[in-house]
Amino acid sequence: MNKTLLKSVREYKKQSFLTPFFVILEVFMEVLIPLEMAKIIDVGIANGNLNYIIQRGIILVAMAMLALFFGVTAGNMAAVAAAGYSKNLRHDIFYKIQQFSFKNIDHFSTSGLVTRMTTDITNVQMAYMMSIRLLARAPIMIILSWVMTLVLNKTVAMLFLIVIPLLGGTLIFIAKKAHPHFIKVFDEYDVLNNSVQENVNASRVVKAFVREDYEIDKFHIISKYVYSLFTKAEKIVAWNSPVMQFTMYVVILVIVAIGGNSIVTGTMQTGELTSIIVYSLQILMSLMVTFVFVMIMIAEASTDRIAEVLNEEPEMQDSDDAVKDVANGEIIFDHVNFSYAGKDGTLSLKDVCLHIQSGQTIGIIGGTGSSKSSLVNLISRLYDVSEGAVYVGGKDVRSYDLDTLRNEVSVVLQNNVLFSGSIYDNLRWGNPDATDEQCRHACDLACASEFINRFPDGYNTHIEQGGSNVSGGQKQRLCIARALLKDPKILILDDSTSAVDTATDAKIRKAFAEE
């Protein structure tokens, strides 16, 4: 298991260590039980000693109850440890994503991040639970059962020195053959999830252009490819059980033949043969742990994908002496060059020099693709300049504490996002402590109150995910109100009234001028 990921075990270390401990106690009980069974058969039943049978029977039941208790305790602790581990992993990934700049996020697709937090973490959780239970159980069970078999019959014990490596090697070979197919499956999950996400987000466009059939065909192609990869992997893994069953029956037949001959010659008793068969089954069933290696191999691909996110260094990090106060809204672009691909990439902005006084209102005009949005993204440091510097309030934006800087800059984009919740909930993203009166005032300035008051529930109206139950113009006005509630030193409106009619646009401009 990756060391980076194991750091997320944290408060569940206790359960992770106690699980193998209780598994070992369970194994000890299970190994002793066949020995008691042999004594009951060879001594109690053979001599007709009822008291001995009852006495050993009580001990046998006690061992079985202890084995059950240890097994249940180990199972519960393994479940808690694995579930807690996956919970911490989800938290750590989500927390890390919040630290990412846009450039960091550009390295991963949205669907890829979602897959990592769902499917990949589920794989890691299952592999972790199996590891702390079965990987502790199998070796000890094999060793102790083999030792007990050696005590009872050396010939059968020597047989297992051949069977164990042969069967174990075969099962590991099967697991390794399936491994590459499983790895490829999870890469294709990103593509599949991206197709679904894209289709759902753009469902109105799909329906408007009557492209449902095209989207269905595209989805089926990806889905069929995932199906074929899984089928290839599962066909290989399917050999696991038949090989196991065949070996088990062959070994039992050989043991019965050896044991039967030994009973006839008087060198073995019936109870001992029964115990040897039970020990043989325990050894062979423990070899099924090799299938855990399949899960671990599957999880290995998921582990690498999760570690990729956790190891990603946020491009923008606050320094220890970061400035905690923005003096005013003055903005200076000092010979700024900017490229999304870094210093060696094609420049989106070249040698930009700009000075905006605090309190000044300016308009930036340019054709489509002329990097207007790229320019304003540098002010709140959503991206860093490639060369030159951007100053806000007389200081380089790179010297500010990020939260401090961004709290003083409000940006309203052309395509804004609303979150599921009430209108009040969405407005208070701008100011969590805003009163109802302040929310209404901001909506008056943004000309949003006129349509909010027409809703039956007013400001308590529930907004669906992404604001799908309000129009584009209504969404823009709510976002303007949300930005105003921040009371920022810098307000950036990036074509934020494109979906608003000209009369309402004029009212908003007038309200801004007066306010």
C-alpha positions as CSV (number, residue, x, y, z in Angstrom):
1,M,0.0,0.0,0.0
2,N,1.3,3.4,-0.9
3,K,3.0,5.3,2.0
4,T,1.3,8.5,1.0
5,L,-2.1,6.9,1.3
6,L,-1.3,5.1,4.6
7,K,-0.9,8.5,6.2
8,S,-4.7,8.8,6.0
9,V,-5.2,5.8,8.4
10,R,-4.6,8.2,11.3
11,E,-7.1,7.6,14.1
12,Y,-7.9,4.2,12.8
13,K,-4.4,2.7,13.5
14,K,-5.7,1.0,16.7
15,Q,-8.3,-1.0,14.8
16,S,-5.8,-1.7,12.0
17,F,-3.3,-3.3,14.4
18,L,-5.9,-5.1,16.5
19,T,-7.6,-6.7,13.5
20,P,-4.6,-9.0,12.7
21,F,-4.2,-9.8,16.5
22,F,-7.8,-11.1,16.8
23,V,-7.4,-12.9,13.4
24,I,-4.4,-14.8,14.9
25,L,-6.4,-15.7,18.0
26,E,-9.2,-17.0,15.7
27,V,-6.7,-19.1,13.7
28,F,-5.3,-20.6,16.9
29,M,-8.8,-21.7,18.0
30,E,-9.6,-23.1,14.5
31,V,-6.4,-25.1,14.5
32,L,-7.0,-26.6,17.9
33,I,-10.6,-27.7,17.1
34,P,-9.7,-30.6,14.7
35,L,-7.4,-31.9,17.4
36,E,-10.2,-32.1,19.9
37,M,-12.4,-33.7,17.3
38,A,-9.8,-36.4,16.8
39,K,-9.7,-37.1,20.6
40,I,-13.4,-37.4,20.7
41,I,-13.4,-40.0,17.9
42,D,-10.3,-42.0,18.8
43,V,-10.8,-42.0,22.6
44,G,-14.3,-41.2,23.5
45,I,-16.3,-42.9,20.7
46,A,-13.8,-45.8,20.2
47,N,-13.9,-46.7,24.0
48,G,-17.6,-45.8,24.5
49,N,-16.6,-43.2,27.2
50,L,-19.6,-40.9,27.4
51,N,-18.1,-38.7,30.1
52,Y,-15.0,-38.1,28.0
53,I,-17.1,-37.2,25.0
54,I,-19.1,-34.7,27.0
55,Q,-16.0,-33.2,28.6
56,R,-14.2,-32.8,25.3
57,G,-17.4,-31.7,23.6
58,I,-17.8,-28.8,26.1
59,I,-14.2,-27.8,25.4
60,L,-14.9,-28.1,21.6
61,V,-18.0,-25.8,21.9
62,A,-16.0,-23.3,24.0
63,M,-13.2,-23.2,21.3
64,A,-15.8,-22.7,18.6
65,M,-17.5,-19.8,20.5
66,L,-14.1,-18.2,21.1
67,A,-13.2,-18.6,17.4
68,L,-16.6,-17.0,16.6
69,F,-16.0,-14.1,19.0
70,F,-12.5,-13.5,17.7
71,G,-13.7,-13.7,14.1
72,V,-16.6,-11.3,14.6
73,T,-14.4,-8.8,16.6
74,A,-11.7,-8.9,13.8
75,G,-14.4,-8.4,11.1
76,N,-15.9,-5.4,13.0
77,M,-12.6,-3.8,13.5
78,A,-11.5,-4.4,9.9
79,A,-14.8,-2.8,8.7
80,V,-14.3,0.2,10.9
81,A,-10.6,0.6,10.0
82,A,-11.3,0.3,6.2
83,A,-14.4,2.6,6.2
84,G,-12.5,5.1,8.4
85,Y,-9.5,5.0,6.1
86,S,-11.6,5.6,3.0
87,K,-13.4,8.5,4.8
88,N,-10.1,10.1,5.6
89,L,-8.9,9.6,2.0
90,R,-12.0,11.3,0.6
91,H,-11.5,14.2,3.1
92,D,-7.8,14.5,2.2
93,I,-8.4,14.5,-1.6
94,F,-11.2,17.0,-1.3
95,Y,-9.1,19.2,1.0
96,K,-6.2,19.0,-1.4
97,I,-8.4,20.0,-4.3
98,Q,-9.5,23.1,-2.4
99,Q,-5.8,24.2,-2.4
100,F,-5.4,23.8,-6.1
101,S,-5.0,26.7,-8.4
102,F,-6.8,26.6,-11.8
103,K,-3.5,25.4,-13.3
104,N,-3.5,22.4,-10.9
105,I,-7.1,21.6,-11.6
106,D,-6.3,21.7,-15.4
107,H,-4.0,18.7,-14.9
108,F,-7.1,16.6,-13.9
109,S,-10.5,16.3,-15.6
110,T,-13.5,16.8,-13.4
111,S,-14.7,13.2,-14.1
112,G,-11.2,11.9,-13.3
113,L,-11.3,13.6,-9.8
114,V,-14.8,12.2,-9.2
115,T,-13.7,8.7,-10.2
116,R,-10.8,9.0,-7.8
117,M,-13.1,10.0,-4.9
118,T,-15.6,7.2,-5.6
119,T,-14.5,4.1,-7.5
120,D,-10.8,4.3,-6.8
121,I,-11.3,4.9,-3.0
122,T,-13.8,2.0,-2.9
123,N,-11.1,-0.3,-4.4
124,V,-8.5,0.8,-1.9
125,Q,-11.0,0.3,0.9
126,M,-11.8,-3.3,-0.1
127,A,-8.1,-4.1,-0.6
128,Y,-7.2,-2.6,2.8
129,M,-9.8,-4.6,4.6
130,M,-8.8,-7.8,2.9
131,S,-5.1,-7.1,3.6
132,I,-5.4,-6.6,7.4
133,R,-7.7,-9.6,7.7
134,L,-6.8,-12.3,5.2
135,L,-3.1,-11.5,4.7
136,A,-2.6,-12.0,8.5
137,R,-4.8,-15.1,8.6
138,A,-3.6,-17.1,5.6
139,P,0.2,-17.5,6.4
140,I,-0.4,-18.4,10.1
141,M,-3.2,-20.8,9.2
142,I,-1.0,-22.5,6.6
143,I,2.0,-22.8,8.9
144,L,0.1,-24.0,12.0
145,S,-2.1,-26.5,10.0
146,W,1.0,-27.8,8.3
147,V,2.8,-28.3,11.6
148,M,-0.3,-30.2,13.0
149,T,-0.3,-32.3,9.9
150,L,3.4,-33.0,10.3
151,V,2.8,-34.2,13.9
152,L,0.0,-36.5,12.7
153,N,1.4,-37.8,9.4
154,K,4.8,-36.9,7.9
155,T,3.9,-38.3,4.4
156,V,0.9,-36.1,4.0
157,A,2.9,-33.1,5.4
158,M,5.5,-33.7,2.7
159,L,2.8,-33.8,0.1
160,F,1.8,-30.2,1.0
161,L,5.4,-29.1,0.5
162,I,4.7,-29.8,-3.2
163,V,1.1,-28.7,-3.4
164,I,1.4,-25.3,-1.6
165,P,4.0,-23.8,-3.9
166,L,2.4,-25.3,-7.0
167,L,-1.1,-24.1,-6.3
168,G,0.0,-20.8,-4.9
169,G,2.2,-20.1,-7.9
170,T,-0.7,-21.0,-10.3
171,L,-3.1,-18.7,-8.5
172,I,-0.6,-15.8,-8.5
173,F,0.1,-16.4,-12.2
174,I,-3.7,-16.1,-12.9
175,A,-3.9,-12.9,-10.8
176,K,-0.9,-11.3,-12.6
177,K,-2.4,-12.1,-16.0
178,A,-5.7,-10.4,-15.1
179,H,-3.9,-7.3,-13.5
180,P,-3.2,-5.3,-16.7
181,H,-6.8,-5.5,-17.8
182,F,-8.1,-4.2,-14.5
183,I,-5.7,-1.3,-14.7
184,K,-6.9,-0.3,-18.1
185,V,-10.6,-0.5,-16.9
186,F,-10.1,2.3,-14.4
187,D,-8.5,4.6,-16.9
188,E,-11.6,4.0,-19.1
189,Y,-13.9,4.8,-16.2
190,D,-12.7,8.4,-16.4
191,V,-13.8,8.5,-20.1
192,L,-17.1,6.9,-19.3
193,N,-17.9,9.3,-16.4
194,N,-16.8,12.3,-18.5
195,S,-19.3,11.2,-21.2
196,V,-22.1,11.0,-18.7
197,Q,-21.2,14.3,-17.0
198,E,-20.9,16.1,-20.3
199,N,-24.3,14.8,-21.5
200,V,-26.1,15.6,-18.3
201,N,-24.6,19.1,-18.0
202,A,-25.4,19.9,-21.6
203,S,-28.8,18.1,-21.8
204,R,-30.6,21.2,-23.0
205,V,-28.1,21.6,-25.9
206,V,-28.4,17.9,-26.7
207,K,-32.2,18.1,-26.9
208,A,-32.2,21.3,-28.8
209,F,-30.0,19.8,-31.5
210,V,-31.8,16.4,-31.3
211,R,-28.5,14.6,-30.7
212,E,-29.8,12.0,-28.2
213,D,-29.0,9.1,-30.6
214,Y,-25.5,10.4,-31.2
215,E,-24.8,10.7,-27.4
216,I,-26.3,7.2,-26.8
217,D,-24.1,5.7,-29.5
218,K,-21.0,7.4,-28.0
219,F,-21.9,6.2,-24.5
220,H,-22.5,2.6,-25.8
221,I,-19.1,2.5,-27.5
222,I,-17.3,3.5,-24.3
223,S,-19.5,1.3,-22.1
224,K,-18.9,-1.7,-24.4
225,Y,-15.1,-1.2,-24.3
226,V,-15.2,-1.2,-20.5
227,Y,-17.4,-4.3,-20.6
228,S,-14.9,-6.1,-22.9
229,L,-12.0,-5.2,-20.6
230,F,-13.8,-6.4,-17.6
231,T,-14.9,-9.6,-19.4
232,K,-11.3,-10.4,-20.4
233,A,-10.1,-9.9,-16.8
234,E,-13.0,-11.9,-15.3
235,K,-12.4,-14.8,-17.7
236,I,-8.9,-15.1,-16.5
237,V,-9.9,-14.8,-12.9
238,A,-12.6,-17.4,-13.4
239,W,-9.9,-20.1,-13.6
240,N,-9.2,-19.4,-9.9
241,S,-12.0,-21.5,-8.5
242,P,-11.8,-24.5,-10.9
243,V,-8.1,-24.9,-10.3
244,M,-8.6,-24.6,-6.6
245,Q,-11.5,-27.1,-6.5
246,F,-9.6,-29.6,-8.7
247,T,-6.5,-29.4,-6.5
248,M,-8.6,-29.8,-3.3
249,Y,-10.3,-33.0,-4.5
250,V,-7.1,-34.5,-5.8
251,V,-5.3,-33.8,-2.5
252,I,-8.2,-35.2,-0.4
253,L,-8.3,-38.4,-2.6
254,V,-4.5,-38.8,-2.0
255,I,-4.9,-38.2,1.7
256,V,-7.8,-40.7,1.9
257,A,-5.7,-43.3,0.1
258,I,-2.7,-42.7,2.4
259,G,-4.9,-42.5,5.5
260,G,-6.9,-45.6,4.6
261,N,-3.8,-47.6,4.1
262,S,-2.4,-46.3,7.4
263,I,-5.6,-47.2,9.3
264,V,-5.5,-50.7,7.9
265,T,-1.8,-51.1,9.0
266,G,-2.7,-49.6,12.4
267,T,-0.3,-46.6,12.1
268,M,-3.2,-44.1,12.1
269,Q,-6.5,-43.8,13.8
270,T,-9.8,-42.7,12.2
271,G,-9.9,-39.4,14.3
272,E,-6.4,-38.5,13.1
273,L,-7.4,-39.0,9.5
274,T,-10.4,-36.7,10.0
275,S,-8.2,-34.1,11.6
276,I,-5.7,-34.3,8.7
277,I,-8.5,-33.8,6.2
278,V,-9.7,-30.7,8.1
279,Y,-6.2,-29.4,8.3
280,S,-5.8,-30.0,4.5
281,L,-8.9,-28.1,3.8
282,Q,-7.7,-25.2,6.0
283,I,-4.4,-25.1,4.1
284,L,-6.0,-25.2,0.7
285,M,-8.7,-22.6,1.5
286,S,-6.0,-20.3,2.9
287,L,-4.2,-20.5,-0.4
288,M,-7.3,-18.7,-1.8
289,V,-5.7,-15.6,-0.2
290,T,-3.8,-15.3,-3.5
291,F,-7.1,-13.9,-4.9
292,V,-6.6,-11.0,-2.5
293,F,-3.5,-10.2,-4.6
294,V,-6.0,-9.6,-7.5
295,M,-7.8,-7.0,-5.3
296,I,-4.5,-5.5,-4.2
297,M,-3.3,-5.3,-7.9
298,I,-6.6,-3.7,-8.9
299,A,-6.3,-1.3,-5.9
300,E,-2.7,-0.6,-6.9
301,A,-3.9,1.2,-10.1
302,S,-6.4,3.1,-7.9
303,T,-3.7,3.9,-5.4
304,D,-1.4,5.5,-8.0
305,R,-4.3,7.6,-9.3
306,I,-5.2,8.8,-5.8
307,A,-1.5,9.4,-4.9
308,E,-1.2,11.5,-8.0
309,V,-3.7,14.0,-6.6
310,L,-2.3,13.9,-3.0
311,N,1.2,14.4,-4.3
312,E,0.3,17.3,-6.6
313,E,1.9,20.4,-5.2
314,P,-0.4,23.5,-5.2
315,E,1.0,26.0,-7.5
316,M,0.1,28.9,-5.2
317,Q,1.0,28.7,-1.5
318,D,1.0,31.4,1.1
319,S,4.4,32.4,2.5
320,D,4.9,32.7,6.3
321,D,5.0,36.5,6.1
322,A,2.0,36.8,3.7
323,V,0.3,40.2,3.8
324,K,-3.1,40.1,5.6
325,D,-4.5,43.4,4.6
326,V,-5.4,45.0,1.3
327,A,-5.0,48.8,1.6
328,N,-7.2,49.8,-1.3
329,G,-8.5,48.8,-4.8
330,E,-5.6,50.2,-6.8
331,I,-4.5,47.8,-9.6
332,I,-1.2,48.0,-11.6
333,F,-0.1,45.6,-14.4
334,D,3.6,46.0,-14.7
335,H,4.9,44.6,-18.1
336,V,2.8,41.4,-17.6
337,N,3.3,38.4,-19.8
338,F,1.0,35.4,-19.3
339,S,0.7,31.9,-20.9
340,Y,-1.5,29.0,-19.7
341,A,1.3,26.7,-20.7
342,G,4.0,28.4,-18.7
343,K,7.0,30.5,-19.7
344,D,7.6,28.5,-22.9
345,G,4.0,28.5,-24.1
346,T,2.2,30.8,-26.4
347,L,1.5,34.1,-24.7
348,S,-2.2,35.1,-24.1
349,L,-1.1,38.4,-22.7
350,K,2.1,40.2,-23.8
351,D,3.7,43.2,-22.1
352,V,0.5,44.5,-20.5
353,C,0.9,47.8,-18.6
354,L,-2.2,49.1,-16.9
355,H,-2.9,51.4,-14.0
356,I,-6.3,51.6,-12.4
357,Q,-6.9,54.0,-9.5
358,S,-8.8,52.9,-6.4
359,G,-12.5,53.8,-6.9
360,Q,-12.1,54.2,-10.7
361,T,-14.5,52.5,-13.1
362,I,-13.1,51.3,-16.4
363,G,-14.2,49.1,-19.2
364,I,-12.0,46.6,-21.0
365,I,-13.1,45.9,-24.6
366,G,-11.8,43.3,-27.0
367,G,-12.9,40.7,-29.5
368,T,-13.7,37.1,-28.6
369,G,-10.6,35.3,-27.5
370,S,-8.6,38.5,-26.8
371,S,-7.9,37.3,-23.2
372,K,-10.1,39.8,-21.4
373,S,-11.1,37.1,-18.8
374,S,-7.4,36.0,-18.6
375,L,-6.4,39.5,-17.6
376,V,-9.0,39.8,-14.8
377,N,-8.2,36.3,-13.5
378,L,-4.7,37.6,-12.7
379,I,-6.0,40.2,-10.3
380,S,-7.5,37.7,-7.8
381,R,-4.5,35.4,-8.6
382,L,-6.5,32.6,-10.0
383,Y,-3.4,32.2,-12.2
384,D,0.1,33.6,-11.8
385,V,1.8,35.8,-14.3
386,S,4.6,34.3,-16.5
387,E,6.6,37.5,-16.4
388,G,6.2,40.9,-14.8
389,A,3.9,41.6,-11.8
390,V,0.3,42.5,-10.8
391,Y,-0.1,44.9,-7.9
392,V,-3.2,45.4,-5.8
393,G,-3.3,48.0,-3.1
394,G,0.4,48.8,-3.8
395,K,1.7,45.2,-3.2
396,D,2.4,42.3,-5.5
397,V,-0.5,39.9,-5.5
398,R,2.0,37.0,-4.9
399,S,2.8,38.6,-1.5
400,Y,-0.8,38.4,-0.2
401,D,-2.5,35.7,1.8
402,L,-4.7,34.2,-0.8
403,D,-7.9,34.3,1.3
404,T,-7.2,38.0,2.2
405,L,-6.7,39.0,-1.5
406,R,-9.7,37.0,-2.8
407,N,-12.0,38.3,-0.1
408,E,-11.4,41.8,-1.4
409,V,-12.1,40.9,-5.0
410,S,-15.6,40.0,-6.3
411,V,-15.9,38.5,-9.7
412,V,-19.2,38.0,-11.6
413,L,-18.7,35.9,-14.7
414,Q,-20.9,35.5,-17.8
415,N,-21.6,31.9,-16.9
416,N,-22.0,31.8,-13.2
417,V,-22.8,28.9,-10.9
418,L,-25.5,28.7,-8.2
419,F,-25.6,25.9,-5.6
420,S,-28.4,23.8,-4.4
421,G,-30.1,25.5,-1.5
422,S,-32.3,28.6,-0.9
423,I,-31.8,32.0,-2.5
424,Y,-30.6,33.2,1.0
425,D,-28.1,30.4,1.1
426,N,-26.7,31.4,-2.3
427,L,-26.5,35.1,-1.5
428,R,-24.7,34.4,1.8
429,W,-21.8,32.9,-0.2
430,G,-20.8,36.6,-0.5
431,N,-21.1,37.2,3.2
432,P,-22.0,34.3,5.6
433,D,-23.1,36.9,8.3
434,A,-25.3,39.0,6.1
435,T,-28.7,39.8,7.5
436,D,-31.9,39.3,5.6
437,E,-32.1,43.1,5.1
438,Q,-28.6,43.2,3.6
439,C,-29.5,40.4,1.3
440,R,-32.6,42.2,0.1
441,H,-30.7,45.4,-0.4
442,A,-28.1,43.7,-2.5
443,C,-30.9,42.1,-4.6
444,D,-32.5,45.6,-5.0
445,L,-29.2,46.9,-6.4
446,A,-28.9,43.9,-8.8
447,C,-32.6,44.2,-9.8
448,A,-33.1,40.6,-8.6
449,S,-35.8,41.4,-5.9
450,E,-38.4,42.1,-8.6
451,F,-38.4,38.4,-9.7
452,I,-37.6,36.9,-6.3
453,N,-40.8,38.5,-4.8
454,R,-42.9,36.8,-7.5
455,F,-41.8,33.4,-6.2
456,P,-44.3,31.8,-3.7
457,D,-41.5,31.2,-1.2
458,G,-39.6,34.5,-2.0
459,Y,-36.0,34.4,-0.7
460,N,-36.6,30.9,0.7
461,T,-37.2,29.5,-2.8
462,H,-35.1,26.4,-3.3
463,I,-32.5,26.7,-6.1
464,E,-31.7,23.4,-7.9
465,Q,-28.2,22.2,-8.6
466,G,-26.5,24.7,-11.0
467,G,-29.5,27.0,-10.9
468,S,-31.4,25.0,-13.4
469,N,-34.8,26.3,-12.2
470,V,-34.0,30.0,-12.9
471,S,-33.3,31.7,-16.2
472,G,-29.9,32.9,-17.4
473,G,-30.8,36.5,-16.6
474,Q,-32.1,35.7,-13.2
475,K,-29.0,33.7,-12.4
476,Q,-26.7,36.6,-13.4
477,R,-28.6,39.0,-11.2
478,L,-28.4,36.7,-8.2
479,C,-24.7,36.4,-8.8
480,I,-24.3,40.1,-9.0
481,A,-26.1,40.5,-5.6
482,R,-23.9,37.7,-4.2
483,A,-20.8,39.6,-5.2
484,L,-22.1,42.9,-3.8
485,L,-22.7,41.3,-0.4
486,K,-18.9,40.8,-0.1
487,D,-18.5,44.6,-0.1
488,P,-15.2,44.2,-2.0
489,K,-12.5,46.8,-2.7
490,I,-12.5,45.5,-6.4
491,L,-15.6,44.5,-8.3
492,I,-15.1,42.7,-11.7
493,L,-18.1,42.2,-14.0
494,D,-17.0,40.0,-16.8
495,D,-19.9,40.4,-19.3
496,S,-22.2,39.6,-16.3
497,T,-25.3,41.2,-17.8
498,S,-25.2,39.4,-21.2
499,A,-28.5,37.6,-20.5
500,V,-30.2,40.7,-19.0
501,D,-32.4,43.0,-21.1
502,T,-31.2,46.5,-21.8
503,A,-33.7,48.2,-19.5
504,T,-32.7,46.0,-16.5
505,D,-29.1,46.5,-17.5
506,A,-29.5,50.3,-17.3
507,K,-31.2,50.0,-13.9
508,I,-28.3,47.9,-12.5
509,R,-25.8,50.4,-13.8
510,K,-27.7,53.3,-12.3
511,A,-27.9,51.5,-8.9
512,F,-24.2,50.9,-9.0
513,A,-23.5,54.5,-9.8
514,E,-25.7,55.7,-6.9
515,E,-24.4,53.1,-4.4
